[in-house]
Amino acid sequence: QVQLVESGGGLVQPGGSLRLSCAASGSIFSIYHMAWYRQAPGKQRELVARITTSGNTNYKDSVKGRFTISRDNGKDTVYLQMNSLKPEDTAVYYCNAVRIGSSSGSWGQGTQVTVSS
């Protein structure tokens, strides 16, 4: 398993931007697919963005063109750049790591993102 720590959440106005960071304990390069999930109050946790070991990405349809997931393998860190934020983006955002060939993943503690005027 890899330990994950999210940061960068906070309060932002609609239309604003925020960058989330997920710091891994180490060695995520080449062996872990990474993803960001979110969970709003009363809602099920949902996949927001994913990036593979090869750098391929995919996104939840509602965030396409607004969010960008990236990874810095040298820093063992994954980012989620969020632009044009909407109130419906309000949720706790979680970082997720799945090792290649593994049936289970690791989760961070989550970071709160609140989009409100």
N, C-alpha and C positions, 0 to 999 in steps of 0.2 A: 504494500500500500504506500501511497504518497500522501503526505500531509499538506493541506491547502489552507491558505489564509486570505480571505477577501478584504478589500479596502476600497475606499473611494466613494462610498455611498453618501447620501445626504439629501438635503432639501433643495430643489431647483424649480424655477418657474417654468410653466409650459413654453415650449419653444427653445428652452435652454439645452445645455450640453453637460455631460458628465462622463468621466472615464473611470471605469472600475478596473481594479488590478487583482490578480490572483497569484500569490506567491507560493510556489511549490517547494517542498523540502529538498528536492533535487532529482536529477536524472529523469526528467520528463521528456527530454529531447529524444526523438526517434522511437520511443516505446509507449507513449501515452497519447491517446486522443483526448482533446480537451473540449469542454463545453460550458456554456452559461445557461442556467435555468433560472426561473423566477416563480415565486408563489405569492399571489395576492391574497388578502384576507378572504376566507371562505371559498377559495379556489384551489384547484389541484396544481401541483407543481408542473410547469411546462418548459419545454426546451425553447430557448431563445436563439442561440447560435452555437455552432460547433466548428471546430477546426481539427483536422486530422494531423497525423505525424508528418505527412507530406505537404501540409499547408492548404489543403482543400477546405473550403468553407461552405456552410449552408446556414440558412436563417429561417426563423419563423416568418411567415409571409407578412405579417403586420409590422415587422421591424425592418424589412428589406429597404435599402436605400437610406436608412436612418442610423442603423447600428453597424459597427464593424468589429469583428473579432480578429485578434492577432496574437502572435506569440513571439516572445524573445527567448530563444532557447539558451542563449548565453547567461541570461538572468533567471532562468527557470520560472518565467512569469508569463501569464496570459492576461490580455487586456480586453475590455469591452468598451469601445468608444460609442457613446450614445448621444446622438444629435436630434434636434427637433423633437424633444421629449413631450409626451402627452400625459395627461392625468391617468390614463389607462395603463401607462407603463409603471405606475406605482406598485411596488412589490418588494419582497425580500429577494435579492439576487444571490444565487449560489453558484460556485464554481464546482465543476465535476471533472474527474480524471478517470479514464478507463484504459487500463493496460492492454496492449495488443494481446489477444488470445485469452483474456480474462472475461469471466461472466459477471463480475461485480466491479464497482467503481468506488472512488473516494469522493467525499463531499467536504466542502468548506463549511464554516459556521454561518455564512450568509452576511450580507450587508444591505441595509435598508435604503431603498431609493424612493423618495417621495416627490411627486411632481404636482405642485400646487401653487397658485398665485397668492 
